[in-house]
Amino acid sequence: MSSSPSASSRPSAPLHDLLLESAEVVRAVQAGRSMTDAIAQVPPEFRAGTQALSFHTMRHLGTARALRRLLVPRDPPEPLVDALLQVSLTLLLPAANAAEAAGGTSEATTVPTAAAPAPGLPVPDSNAPTYTPHTVVDQAVNAAASMRRLLPFKGLVNGCLRGFLRDPAALLAQAVKTVEGRWNHPQWWVDKIRAAYPAEWQQLLAAANVPAPLTLRVNRRRATREQVLEAFAAAGIAAEPSGSAGLALTQPRPVAQLPGYDEGWWSVQDAGAQLAVPLLAVRDGERVLDACAAPGGKTAHLLELADVALTALDADGVRLQRVRENLERLDLRRPDTVLRRADAADLAEWWDGVPYDAVLADVPCTASGIVRRHPDIRWLRRADDVARTVKLQTRIVDALWTTVAPGGRLLYVTCSIFPEENERQAAAFVSRHPDAQRLDAPGQLLPVAMDTTPGAQRDGFFYALFAKVS
């Protein structure tokens, strides 16, 4: 599972280049493409800075959209210009706070801190690059001037951004009166969270905009947590324990540059995700299935905790290759470990008819519990996606139940916080399968982000464990 970009006060690449590259990423997301894929196409010399700006923009995109509509009521005919304005406006948001602090408006528009968020208002990203307002405007205009198809909109970019700076606090106060501008999530998402969690909905939406820490899980076959912590301390890297086998960095770093990466001492995995394999409680000699394996964090964890005959499936061959690479780096490949590209729900495609003692079903979902790490998810999803994922989950888990041996276990996992994909799905599963006995498991785990240390934070997950009774 990926993390937020590493901290940097000011990327070394020219800002006008980063603004253009980030605008391309934002435009791609708004056209339905994942931010990860879009950033992968950015030239290497601009990638780190573009990633930082793009993550920051995704977390404040609702506010930026609302501000742009106030300043330029008609959509610009060139989508890249619209994206450039949105990226630039997110970098100008601190100007609204400065104006408010100076008495620019009586309304409470100050962007809160992550430790004490004012409900609904934008949470600042301390890792985002900071520039003076003059620099942002100047470089945004230069960005427009540097591309032939954007050159006719140079004046529009200049006028919009300068218009915001004339009264930033008042404009922000107007922008956060809209649901999207206030919460930085689509209306349907806000409505769904509010209905599901009437006591926590504001905190959940605010927490989704707090950058997540880089959390690792120590590979106990290669190192101890104490050994890794000592190596990090010797390298001047601050980290603290997380859960039973993890550790969290105070500041994110490029993972390949951390001590122990090449030696396979650890994997990147959120604290919430690290609970899955211990819940399944695999034992030496068992036949185990990891049904939706990529990118391989749970696959590796299974092999770290027990000597099992493991089959790992994934429908995506590229992602399955990542599983293979992770197992090789961690020195966890075994002769009885089988990696296979297959649709987990299509048993005729891959199952040999021999039942499994334990099945890990980390099924596809909306990923609504991990938006801290993937802030583009909220803008990529649509309201009807939830019903589609529920149907897919049902198809997969019903097929997988056939492969579970009598007395065996199946762990149902999502990284969602939408009840339709979680508790309602688990209850429906038991009603369809009289031979399924529900065992103790955490159920819905909500994200933890506010007022706590990196080691105590986690993403949102759901866990339901079933035993097959005769």
N, C-alpha and C positions, 0 to 999 in steps of 0.2 A: 504494500500500500504506500502510495507516494506521500510526501510531506510538502509543506509550504516551501517556497524558495528560501535560500539562506539569506541571513540579514546582510544588508548593505545600505549605507546611507546615501551613496551616489554611485551608480554604475559608471564604468570608465568609458563606455561608448557614448558618442554624441547623443544628446537628448532627442534631437529631431529624428534621428534614425530609430531610436527606441520607440518614439511615439508612433511612427509609421508602422513599424513591425507589430507593436501592440495593437494598433488599430486593425491591422490585418487579422490578428488573432481574435479580437472582439467581433469583427465582422463574420469570421468563420463560425464562431459559437452561435451568433444570432442567425446563421444560416443552417444550424443543426449539427455542426461538427464539434467534436470534443476539443477542449483546450489543449490536452496532452498531444493530440495528433497535430494540431495547428502549430504549437510551439516546436515540435520536432522538425518542422519545415523551415524554421528560422535559421539564417546563417549562424554558424557557431560563434562568431565574434559578437553577435548581438543577443545570443540566446539567454544568458543569465539575466541581463537587464530587462529583456522583454518579458521573461517569466515573472520577475518581480512586479513590473508594471501591470501585467495581465492579471495576476492574482489579485492585486490591489483593486483593479477596475472591476473584476467580477464581484468582489465583496461590496462594492459601492455602486453597482450598475443601475439599480433602481433609482437611487438618488440622482445619478448623472442623467438618466433618461428624463426624469421629471424636470430637472433644471434645463435641459436642452429644449424641452417643449415650451417652457416658460419663455426662454430667450429666443427660440426660433420655432414658432408654432407649427410651421409646415415642415414635413420631413424633407431633408435635403435630397435632391434627385440622385446623388452619388452616395451609396451606402458607406463607402470608406470615409467620406467626409463626416458623416454622422458618427461613425465609430471613433474617428480622431477627436471630435468634440467631446465624446463621452469619456475617453481616456484622459484628455486634458482637464476636464471639469473635475474628475476625481482627484487630480493632483492639486486642484485649487480649493478643495474643501477646507483645508486648514485656514484659509483666508477668511472663511465665514466665521470660524471660531474666534479668530483674532479680532474681527470686527465686533462680534457679540461681546467679547470680553471688554472691549473698549466702549461699550454702550451703544452699539449700532442698532440694537433692537431690544424690545422688552420681552420678546418671546424666547423660550428656552430652546435654543438651537445648538448649543454647544455639543460637539461630538464627545461622547463619554469615554472613559477609560475602560479597558477590558475588566478591571477589577471591580468597577462599580458602574455598570452601564445604566444610563437613563433609558427606560423602556422605549424600544423602537427606534431610537436615533442611531446614526451610523457609528460603528465601533472602529476606531482607528487601527491601522495595521502598523505596528511599530517597526516592522521590517521593510516597509515601503520606502523607496527613495523620496527625499524631500528637496524641493527647489523653491526659490523665491517666485512669487506670482509673475513678476516681470519676465523671468527666465522661461516659465511655462508658456506664456503667451508668445514670446518671441520665437521660441523653438517650435511651437505648434504652427505658427505662420510659416516658418522656414520649411517645416515638413510639407505643408500644402504646396509651397512654391517649388519644392524639389521634384514633384511628380507632375507630368504633363496634364493628366486628366484631373488633377486636383487644383491646378493653378487657377482656373476660373473662380474657385471658391476661397481663395486666399483672403479676400475682404470679409467673407462670411465668417471664417474662423476668427479673424482678428476682432470683428465686431461682437461676436457672441461672447468670447472670453473676456473682452474688456467690459462688455455689458454686465457680466456677472460680477466683476471686481468693483463696479461702481456701487453696488449695494449687496454684497454677498450674504450678509446675515438675513436680510429681509427675503431674499430669493430662496435661501435654504429653508426658512420658516414656511414659505409657500410650498416648496417641494415636498416637505415631510408631512404635509396635510393629505397627500395621496398615500394609499396603502403601499404601493410599490416603492414610492420614494421614502417612506418612513421605515419600512422593514427590509428593504433590499431583497425581497422575494416576490414572485408573482402572486397576484390576488388569490388564485385558487389554492396555492400552497399555504398561504397565511390562513385562509378559511379552514383548510383541512387540519392544520396544526392546532388552531384555536378550538375546533370542535373536539379533537381527540384529547387535548390536554388543557382544559379550561383554567387550571391553576398555574401551569408552567409555560404556557404558549409564548409569552413575551420573552421570558428568559431563554427559551429554546431558539427563537428567531435571532435574538441578539448574540447568543453563543455561537451561532453558525457563522458569524463574521469575525470570530476571534481566531487568528492563525494557530494551527495545531502544532504542538512540539514534535520534534523528531524522536520517535520512540523505537527502541530496538528490543529484540528478544535474543538472549544469549543462547548459543548452541552448546548445550551442556556436554556434548560429545567432544567438543574442541576446547572449551574454556569454562571458567567459572565467572560469575558476575563480578566477584571481587577482583579477579585478574583483569577483566575488561575495564573496570572502574579505575584501577591503578594505572593501566596503560593510558587511559584518557587523561587522568590527572597529570601524568608525566608529560603529556603533550599539551597541557594547558587548556584542556577541554572540560568544561563543567558539566557534570551529569549526576543524576540521582536515581536511586532504585525506583522501579515501577512494577507493581504486582509481584508475583513469585519468582519470575525469571527475567524481567525486563529492566530497562533503564531508559531514562528520558534526558535529552540534552537541554540545557538551559537556553542555548542558541543553536538553531539548525546549522548544519555544516554539509558540504558535499559528501555523500556517503562513501564514495570510493577513496576519499582522503582520510578517513577515520582509521585509527589503529585497529588491526584485526580484520579489516575487510578482506584482504587477499588470503588470510589464514582461515577464513570461514568461522570466525568467532561468534558472529551474530547475524541476524536478519532484521530488516526493517519491518515492524509490525505494530499496529496500534495496541494499546493495553487492553481494549475491549475485545479485539480479535484474538488475543493470546489466551482467552478463556476457553476457546472452542475445544481444542484437543484434550486438555485435562478433563473436560466434561464427558467426552466420549470414553475416556478411561480405557484406552487400548492396552492390551497385554501381549507379552512376548508370544510368538507363535500364531497369533490370530491372523485371519484373512480379512483385510481392510480395504474399503473402497473410499477414495476421495473423488466424489462425483463431478464436481465443478472446480477443478484444481487451480487454474491459473489465478494469480501469478506464482503460486507455489509456497506461500508462507505457511499455510496449514499443512500442506504436504510434507514440508521439511520438519515441522513440529512433530508430526506423527512418527517420523523416522528417528527423531531425536529422543523421543520418550520410550520407544519400544522397538524390538526386533520383530517386525510384522511383514507379512507378504502383502505388499501394497500395490493396488491398481489406482492410477490417477488418470482421470478423464478430463478432457476439455474439448469443446466444439471448435475452438479457434486454434489453428495450428501454430500461428505466430506466438500467441500467448503460451501455448504448451511448450514451445521452445524456451521461453523464459523460465518455466518450471525446471526444465532440464539443466539450464545454465545455473540456476540457483542451487540445485542439488549438487552439482559438480563443485561449485565454489565452497559449499559447506561440507564437502566430502561425505555425502550421504547416499550416493548411488549404491544400490545393492542388486545382486543377481536376480532376486525375486521382486524387484520393483519394476512395474510395467507402466509406461506412459503411453497413452493412446488417445488419438484424436477421434472423438465420437460424440454424438448427441446422447446425453445420459438417459433421456427418456425413450430412446429407441433401442430396446434391449436386444433385438435381433441383430443390431449392428455390431455389438461388442461383447455381450454377456455369454459366458461359456456354460451357464446353468449351475455352476457351483456357488452355493450361497456364501454370503459374507457375515462374519461375526460382528462387524461394526461398519456403518456407512455414515460418512460425513456429507451432508447435503447442504452445502453453502450455495444456495440457489440464486439465480439472477433476481434482481430487485431494482427498485427505483434509486437505491443508494442514498436515500434521504437522511440517513444517519451519519454520513461522512462528508457533508458539504463543507466542513471546515477545511478538509484536505483537497476537495475538488469543488471549488466554489462555482464552477460553471454548470454543475449538475442542475441547480434550480432553474437555470435559464434554458437548459436543453430539454427538460422534462415538460410534458403536457398533462393536463388533468386526466385524460383517458388512458395514460400510460399505466396508471395503477391497476385498472381492471385488466389490462393486457398482461402485466407481470403476474397477477394473481392466477390467471388461467395457465400461464407457462409454469409457474411454481407447482400448481396442482398436477399438471401433466408429469412433471419430473418426479415429484415425491411419491406419487402413486406408483409409477414404474419402479422406482428404487425400492419401495417397500417389498416388492416381489422378490428382490435379490437378498433380503435379510433372512438369515438363518433363524429357526425357532430358538428363542432365548437371546437372540442378537439385539443390537441397538442401532437406532438411527437418530442422528442429531440434525435437526432442522435449524438452519442458520440464515439470517439475512443481516445486511447492514442498513436496515430501514427503520424508521420510527413511525411509519404509517400502519395503523392497526389492521387494515385489510390484508396486508402482506404478512402479518405476524400472529397476534393472538387469535384473530378470527380464522386465519388459515390453519393454525394448530388445532383449534376446536373442531373445525370442519373435517380435518384429517381423522381425528378420533371417531367422529360420527360415521365416516365412510369405512373405517377399518375396525371391526369389533375385536380383532386380535392385537390391537395397538394399546399398550398401557403407557400412560404418560408418567414419566419419572421426574424427580426433582431437577430443576434447571432454573436459571435466573429469569427466564421470560424476557420482558422488555427492559433493556438497559438504555437509558436516555444519555445523551452526551453530557459530559462534565467538562466545563471550560472556565467557569467564573470562580474567582476568589479561592484559588487553590494553586498548588505548585505543579510544574510540568509532570512530575511523577505520579500525580493523582488524577491527571486528566485522561479522558478516553472519548472515543467516538460512540455513536449510537448503534447498538446491535440487538438482535432478538435470538434467543436460544430456547428450543423446545426439544426435549429428549424423550424418545419412545422405545419401549421394549416390545418385542414380538412374543406374545404368549400363545401357548397351544390351546 
